[in-house]
Amino acid sequence: MKNNLEDIPFDAVVNKQGTSYAVFRGQLTPRYATVFADIAKGYFFLIAIVVSLSLLQKHSTVPWWLLIPAGGLFIGYTAAYIALFAHEASHYNIHPDKKKNEWLGTLFLCLPFGLSLKSYRKIHWQHHLHLGTPADTEISYFNHLSGLFILETITGVHLLRTMFSKEKSTVLNKEQIRESRLMLMAGALLHAGLLTLAFLTGNWLPALAWIPGFAIFFPFFASIRQLLEHRDELADALTDFRKKPHGKISRIFYHTLLSGSFGAAGFTRHMIHHWDPQASYTRMKDIEQFLEEDDKTAAILRDSRTSYTTVLKKLYNAH
């Protein structure tokens, strides 16, 4: 399956009323209340998981060595959900005031992950410009989905390789590199402070679950999600796509309760996002409905729709 939605200009897509998408997109004001509510949900569940682990520590008969990885799994999944909204902040879609967008995005969406919003924005835009080429800066999908890759993601090898990749450092100027390092240190201090507080108050179980949650399960979910979005099912497992073009692939996934949390902030409609990167995820459903009214784009969406599990099976079984 090859994605060719990006090759279609906005004014070439027309709905049944004869309105072009170039005109229609001017009506797509972000629903900021929805953005706030969705981010709040993430933090609510993260706090609820921590509180539940604290209660289980005191009252459960389940062995602690089972609760730690289980708790880490839920913490990591929720962290991956929250982190996706940093992407929305990078496109200036969490607040109508750009300055407030920056500090809200930095404080609530980037600091917990040691990210500089400005640096991430520049790196991410290179992903849009160079998707499927060796110049791409977000390249988890260059990896073949194998047991080795899964092992690298859960041991932190892939995370370290991603953090210090040359692809990212070459697109950032000295000031952005410095800011990235400062935010990484600030994020580390934040987590150190939270863990210290948890141990001092006797909540050692949620503290021990927090570590694999952010260090192992969060990067695992983030890496797998991007691979499912962009990896060609027919890609050769032995090809080094840092040297040879992979080709543009984007997908649109069926939106369910589970897929909507795994691919939050509009990531289930990732193909549409790559077609119109500046559109708010809160309007992706409206855009999808618009595209369904034009025969050529409707056909692309129809042929591209799939599920995360379907792509996961195909990629894992690919050679």
C-alpha positions in Angstrom: 0.0 0.0 0.0 1.5 3.4 -1.1 0.2 6.6 0.3 -0.4 9.3 -2.3 -2.7 11.6 -0.4 0.1 14.1 0.1 0.4 14.5 -3.7 -3.1 16.0 -3.9 -3.3 19.8 -3.5 -5.9 21.2 -1.2 -7.8 23.0 -4.0 -8.2 19.8 -5.9 -10.3 18.2 -3.2 -14.0 19.3 -3.4 -17.0 18.2 -1.4 -20.5 17.5 -2.6 -21.4 21.2 -2.2 -18.6 22.2 -4.5 -16.4 23.7 -1.7 -12.7 23.1 -2.1 -10.7 21.9 0.9 -8.5 25.1 0.6 -11.6 27.1 1.5 -13.1 24.6 4.0 -9.9 24.4 6.1 -10.4 28.1 7.0 -13.4 27.0 9.1 -11.4 24.4 11.1 -10.7 26.3 14.3 -9.2 24.0 16.9 -11.5 23.0 19.8 -9.2 24.0 22.6 -11.6 22.9 25.3 -11.3 19.3 23.9 -7.5 19.6 23.9 -7.5 20.6 27.5 -10.0 17.8 28.5 -8.0 15.2 26.7 -4.7 16.2 28.3 -6.4 16.3 31.7 -7.7 12.8 31.1 -4.1 11.6 30.7 -2.9 13.2 33.9 -6.1 12.0 35.8 -5.3 8.4 34.8 -1.6 8.8 35.6 -2.5 10.0 39.1 -5.1 7.3 39.5 -2.5 4.6 38.6 -0.1 5.9 41.2 -2.7 6.1 43.9 -3.9 2.6 43.0 -0.4 1.3 43.3 0.0 3.0 46.7 -3.2 1.4 47.9 -2.1 -2.0 46.6 1.2 -1.7 48.4 -0.7 -1.5 51.7 -3.6 -3.8 51.1 -3.0 -6.2 48.3 -1.7 -9.8 48.7 -0.4 -9.8 45.1 3.4 -10.1 45.1 5.3 -6.8 44.6 7.4 -8.2 41.8 4.2 -8.6 39.7 2.8 -5.3 40.6 5.9 -3.3 39.6 6.0 -4.4 35.9 2.2 -4.3 35.7 2.1 -0.8 37.2 5.0 0.2 34.9 3.1 -1.0 31.9 0.1 1.2 32.7 2.3 4.2 33.6 4.2 3.9 30.4 1.1 3.6 28.3 -0.4 6.6 29.9 2.8 8.6 29.5 2.9 7.7 25.8 -0.7 9.0 25.6 0.3 12.3 27.2 3.5 12.7 25.2 1.5 12.7 21.9 0.0 16.1 22.9 3.5 17.6 22.7 3.2 17.0 19.0 0.0 19.1 19.0 1.8 21.9 20.9 4.6 21.8 18.3 1.9 22.7 15.7 0.6 25.5 17.9 -2.7 23.8 18.5 -3.1 23.7 22.3 -3.8 27.4 22.9 -4.7 30.2 20.5 -2.0 32.5 22.0 1.4 31.3 20.7 3.3 32.4 23.9 0.8 30.5 26.1 1.0 27.5 23.7 4.8 27.5 24.4 4.8 27.6 28.1 1.8 25.3 28.6 3.4 22.8 26.2 6.8 23.1 27.8 5.5 22.7 31.4 2.9 20.0 31.0 3.9 18.1 27.8 7.6 18.5 27.4 9.2 18.8 30.8 8.1 15.3 31.9 9.8 13.9 28.9 12.9 16.1 28.9 12.0 17.7 25.6 12.6 21.2 24.3 9.5 22.2 22.5 11.3 24.5 20.1 13.9 21.8 19.3 11.2 19.2 18.9 9.2 21.4 16.6 12.2 21.8 14.3 13.1 18.1 14.4 9.5 17.1 13.8 9.1 19.5 10.8 12.0 17.8 9.1 10.0 14.6 9.5 7.2 16.1 7.5 9.6 17.5 4.9 11.7 14.3 4.5 9.3 11.4 5.3 10.5 8.2 3.8 14.0 9.5 3.0 17.4 9.1 4.7 17.0 12.8 5.7 14.1 12.0 8.0 14.6 12.8 11.7 12.0 10.5 13.2 13.2 7.1 12.1 11.9 4.3 14.3 10.1 3.0 11.2 13.5 2.4 9.6 13.8 -0.6 11.9 12.4 -4.1 11.0 9.9 -5.2 13.6 11.7 -8.1 15.1 12.5 -9.7 18.4 15.8 -7.8 18.5 14.1 -4.4 17.9 11.6 -5.1 20.7 14.5 -6.1 23.0 16.3 -2.9 22.1 13.2 -0.8 22.9 12.7 -2.4 26.3 16.3 -2.2 27.3 16.7 1.4 26.4 19.2 0.8 23.6 16.8 2.2 21.0 15.9 5.2 23.2 19.6 6.2 23.6 20.2 5.8 19.9 17.3 8.0 19.2 18.3 10.7 21.7 21.8 11.0 20.4 21.2 10.4 16.7 23.2 12.5 14.3 20.0 13.1 12.3 18.7 15.3 15.1 21.8 17.1 16.1 22.6 18.2 12.6 19.3 20.1 12.2 19.5 22.0 15.4 21.6 25.1 16.0 23.9 25.5 19.1 21.2 27.3 21.1 18.6 24.6 20.4 21.1 21.9 21.3 21.9 23.7 24.6 18.2 24.1 25.3 17.6 20.4 24.6 20.2 19.5 27.1 18.8 21.8 29.7 15.3 20.4 29.3 16.7 16.9 29.5 18.4 17.8 32.8 15.2 19.5 34.0 13.2 16.4 33.2 15.6 14.2 35.0 15.5 16.5 38.1 11.7 16.4 38.0 11.6 12.6 38.0 14.3 12.4 40.7 12.3 14.8 42.8 9.1 12.8 42.4 10.8 9.5 43.2 12.5 11.0 46.2 9.2 12.3 47.5 7.6 8.9 46.9 10.3 7.0 48.8 10.3 9.5 51.7 6.6 9.1 52.1 6.9 5.3 52.1 5.3 4.8 48.6 8.1 2.6 47.3 5.8 0.5 45.0 4.6 3.3 42.7 8.1 4.7 42.7 9.6 1.4 41.5 6.8 1.1 38.9 7.4 4.7 37.7 11.0 3.9 36.7 10.2 1.1 34.1 7.1 3.0 33.2 9.0 6.0 31.8 12.3 4.4 31.0 11.1 1.2 29.3 7.4 1.0 28.5 6.9 4.6 27.4 9.6 4.5 24.7 8.5 1.1 23.7 4.9 2.2 23.0 6.2 5.4 21.3 8.6 3.5 19.0 6.1 0.8 18.0 3.4 3.3 17.3 5.6 5.3 14.8 6.7 2.1 13.2 3.1 1.1 12.6 2.3 4.5 11.1 5.1 4.5 8.5 6.8 1.2 8.0 6.2 -0.4 4.6 4.8 -3.9 4.9 7.0 -5.0 2.0 10.2 -3.3 3.2 13.3 -5.5 3.2 14.4 -6.4 6.7 18.0 -6.1 5.8 17.9 -2.7 4.0 19.5 0.2 5.8 17.0 3.1 5.2 19.5 5.6 6.6 21.2 5.2 3.3 18.4 4.1 0.9 15.0 5.8 0.7 12.2 3.9 2.3 9.4 5.7 0.5 6.4 7.6 1.9 3.9 5.5 3.9 1.2 6.9 6.2 -1.8 5.1 7.4 -5.3 5.8 8.8 -6.4 3.5 11.6 -9.9 2.5 12.7 -10.7 4.8 15.6 -11.9 2.8 18.7 -11.6 3.4 22.4 -8.3 1.5 22.6 -6.8 2.7 19.3 -7.9 6.2 20.2 -5.7 6.1 23.4 -2.8 4.4 21.7 -3.0 6.9 18.8 -4.2 9.9 20.7 -4.2 13.5 19.6 -5.3 12.5 16.1 -2.6 9.9 15.4 -5.1 7.3 14.3 -5.7 9.6 11.4 -2.0 10.0 10.7 -2.3 10.0 6.9 -4.5 13.1 7.1 -2.1 14.8 9.5 0.7 14.3 7.0 -1.5 15.8 4.3 -2.4 18.9 6.4 0.1 19.1 9.3 -1.2 22.3 10.7 -4.8 21.1 11.2 -5.8 20.5 14.8 -6.5 16.8 15.7 -9.8 18.0 17.1 -11.0 18.6 13.5 -9.5 15.4 12.0 -12.9 13.7 11.9 -14.4 16.7 10.1 -11.5 16.5 7.6 -12.0 12.8 7.1 -15.7 13.3 6.4 -14.8 16.0 3.9 -12.3 13.7 2.1 -15.0 11.0 1.9 -17.0 13.3 -0.3 -14.4 13.5 -3.1 -14.0 10.3 -5.1 -10.3 10.3 -5.4 -9.5 11.0 -1.8 -12.3 8.7 -0.6 -10.7 5.8 -2.5 -7.3 6.5 -0.9 -8.8 6.5 2.6 -10.8 3.3 1.9 -7.7 1.5 0.6 -5.6 2.8 3.5 -7.7 2.1 6.5 -6.4 -0.7 8.8 -6.0 -1.5 12.4 -2.9 -1.4 14.6 -3.0 -5.1 15.2 -3.3 -5.9 11.5 -0.2 -3.9 10.7 1.6 -5.3 13.7 1.1 -8.8 12.5 2.1 -8.1 8.9 5.2 -6.2 9.9 6.3 -8.8 12.5 5.9 -11.6 9.9 7.6 -9.7 7.1 11.1 -10.7 6.0 
